[in-house]
Amino acid sequence: MLQLDTSEFERLVVDELDLLPDDMVDGLDNIIFVVEDRPEDGTLDTLGLYDGVALTERDQYGFGEMPDRIILYREPLLAICENLDELRNEVHVTLVHEIAHFYGIDDDRLHELGWG
């Protein structure tokens, strides 16, 4: 398993976010990106999670809502990667996948598009 401490992993996530196309990230409003070691259930099967209400399902959205979150799980991502290039790719794919959920794209459609 690849080893990266939390601060190194967070730096890699920020770098990958910076590489995403502007038209993908410009619409992200009231959303934060979070790195956690593992999901609450302790599994290594979940790489990321969108925690919020997709844009396509929002009625009224204005002041006072807690921000949506995109969570990347450090240990599961590290567990499937043998080197930094693989990790960068997996973080990139996970970010795109979870951002797509923010925009209302479900897992079936993401699989059809090759991002599943």
N, C-alpha and C positions, 0 to 999 in steps of 0.2 A: 504494500500500500504506500502510496505517495505521502510524504510528510510535509505539512505546511502549517505553521501556527496561525492563530486567528487573525492577527494583524497582517500577515503576508497574504492570507487568503482574501481578506477584505480588500486589500490593495489590488489583487488580481481581479476581483469582481468589479471594482471601480474602473479599472482599465478596460474591461470588457464592455461595461456600460458606455464608456466613452467612444467605443468603436461602433456602437449600434447606429443605424441610420437616423438622421434627424427626424424624418417623418414618422418614425416609430416612437421616439421618446418625447417629441414636442407635445403630444396630446396627453401625456401622463400628468394628471392634476391631482393633488392631494394624495400622493402615494409615496411610501417610503420603502427603501430596500434594506433588508435585515439579513444578517448572517447568524445562524444558530448552529450549534454542533450537530444536533439530531432532532427529528420530530419528537413530540411529547411521548409517543408510544415506543420510542427507542429504536425503531426500525432503521435499517440501512437501505430500504427499498425506495424511499421517497427522496428525490433530489431537490425539489423545490415546491413551493405552495403559493398560490394567490389567495390572499385572505381579504375579501372585500366584496363589493357589489359591482358587477360588470356594468360598463357604460350602457349596454343595451337593455339592462334591467332597472335602471335608475329612473324613478319618477321625478321627484324634486330633490335637488342636491344643491346645497348652498352652504350656509354658515353653520359651524358647530359640529360637523361630522368628524369623527376620528378618521385619520388617514387610512386608506387601504394599505396593505402590506404585501410585498413580494419577499418571500423568505427563501434563501438558499441555504441548504443544509451541508455544512462543511465536510463532516465525516463520511456521509454517503457518497458525495462527489469524489472525495479523495480515494475512497475504497474501490472505485471502478476505474481509476486512472493509474497508468504506470509512469507517466512523465508529465511535465508542465504543458507540453503541447496538447496532449489529450485532455488535461484539466481545463485549459483555456477553451477548447472546443466544447466540452461538456457544460461549462459555465455559460458560454454563449448560447448554446441550444436551450439550456434551462431558462435563461433570462428571456429569450424570445418566446418560449412556450408559456411562461407565466405572464408576460406582458400581453400575449394574445388573449389569455383569459380575462385580463382587465378590459380588453376591447370587445369581449363577448364571444370569442371564438372557442368552441368546445373541443374536447379531446378528439372526437371523431373527425372533425374537420382538420385539426392539426395533424392527425395521422395521414389523412389524405394528402396534405401539403408536404409531408415528409418531416414534420417537426414533432412527431409524437414520441 
